[in-house]
Amino acid sequence: MSVPKVSLDIAAHRRQGIEPVAIGNALPSFSVRLTSAMGSSVVSAVATTPFDVVKTRLQVFDRATSCAFSSSVRFQHVVCCQPTSNGSLFLGANPRPSAYRMMACIVKNEGLTSLWRGTGYAMLTSLPSVGIYLTCYEQLKHHLQARMEKGKYFAPIVAGSVSRTLAVVMTNPLELVRTQIMAQRGTSRGNAGGRVLMSQAMQSGGVLSLWRGVIPTLYRDVPFSATYWLVAEMSRDSLAAKLGASLPTKNRNKLENVHNERIASASDILWVNLASGMIAGSAAALLTHPFDVIKTRIQVEITHGIKEETDMKTLSILRRMIQAEGWVSLWGGVGPRVLKVAPSCAIVLGTYEMLKYVWAEGR
C-alpha cells in the first residue's frame, strides 16, 4: 500500500479555497501565539539552565586562570577554580576542564541548586524574548509567503532574522544580568543580585551599558535564526512527508477528499517539531558559537573592573582572544551550549506547536 502524498503547498491550497492550519504553518490568533510562546519559554528555561550555567563558566575559565595567582584576582569568583594552599587550582592543571568536570566542581563547591542559578532571570528574559520572537516570526513568514510564490524557504530566513533582531534589542538588559548571575561562583547568598548588577553596569558605563554585548549577540543570533528556521522548516516538511501525514486544516474533509491525505495527529505534530527543533538548533549553535563566547566575555567583564581593556569592540576582543588563548578559546563551552540549545529549541518548537494545536482544537 503506497503512502498518500503529502501536500505542503500553501498557495495551492488557497487557490482551491482551502486555508491551511498546519504543522508549523498555522497562523492562529495573536493571543494563542503569545500564550503558546510564553508557555514554551518557561518549560525551556527550567529544563536547560544547568547547561547554560556550565557553558558560561567554561567560556570565562581561560580568563580566570590567566589571572588566578594575582593578588588582584578579577575573575576567580566567576568560575569554579578556587586557589588551594599550595597555589594550585581546584580543577587542576588542565587549563580547559571538560563540561562534566566543571559541572561536578560547581555542584561540589556550590550545591546542586547552583546549576539553576539565573533561572528566574532566564524566564524573565525568555518570556518577552520568545513571545516577541515567535509571534513576529510567524506573522512575517506568512506575510512574505503570501506575496512570494517561490519564497517558501526564503521567507523563514528573512522572518527569522528580523524577528530575532527585535527580540535581542528589546531584551538585552535582562540577558546581560542573567549572564552575569550565571557566571558568579559561590552561594547565592554571597553574590550580587540582579538589581545590584544592573546598577553596577549603569554606574560604570551609563544606561547604554545595559546594551553591552548587543552587537556580538546580533552577530550570533541573526545568522543563528536564519540558519535555524531554514533547517527547521525543511526538516518539518521532510519529516511530515515521511510520515505520510497531511497538515491539519480548517476544512479537513475537503482536504482529505481533494488530496486523499491523512491528517496529522497530535503525536505527529509533537515529534515532527521536536525532531526538527533538535536538528536545526544543533546546526545553528555550532555555526554561531564563537560569537556566543565573545558576547559572554563582554557581558561578564563589564561588571568586574576591567578598565585597561578600553576597546570592547567585537573584532578587537576576537583578536585578543586568539593571540592570548588561541583559536580553541572561541569554542569554549561548545558542548554544553549545543546540549543546552538543541533541546531548548526542540522544547520551544514542540511545546509551541502543541499548545497552538490544543488551543485550535479547543481541547
Secondary structure as UniProt FT lines:
FT   HELIX           10..15
FT   TURN            16..17
FT   TURN            23..25
FT   HELIX           30..59
FT   HELIX           61..65
FT   TURN            66..69
FT   TURN            71..72
FT   HELIX           76..78
FT   TURN            79..80
FT   TURN            85..86
FT   TURN            90..91
FT   HELIX           99..110
FT   HELIX           112..116
FT   TURN            117..118
FT   HELIX           119..147
FT   TURN            149..150
FT   TURN            152..153
FT   HELIX           154..183
FT   HELIX           188..190
FT   HELIX           194..205
FT   HELIX           207..211
FT   TURN            212..213
FT   HELIX           214..243
FT   STRAND          245..246
FT   HELIX           252..259
FT   STRAND          262..263
FT   HELIX           266..301
FT   TURN            302..305
FT   HELIX           314..325
FT   HELIX           327..331
FT   TURN            332..333
FT   HELIX           334..361
//
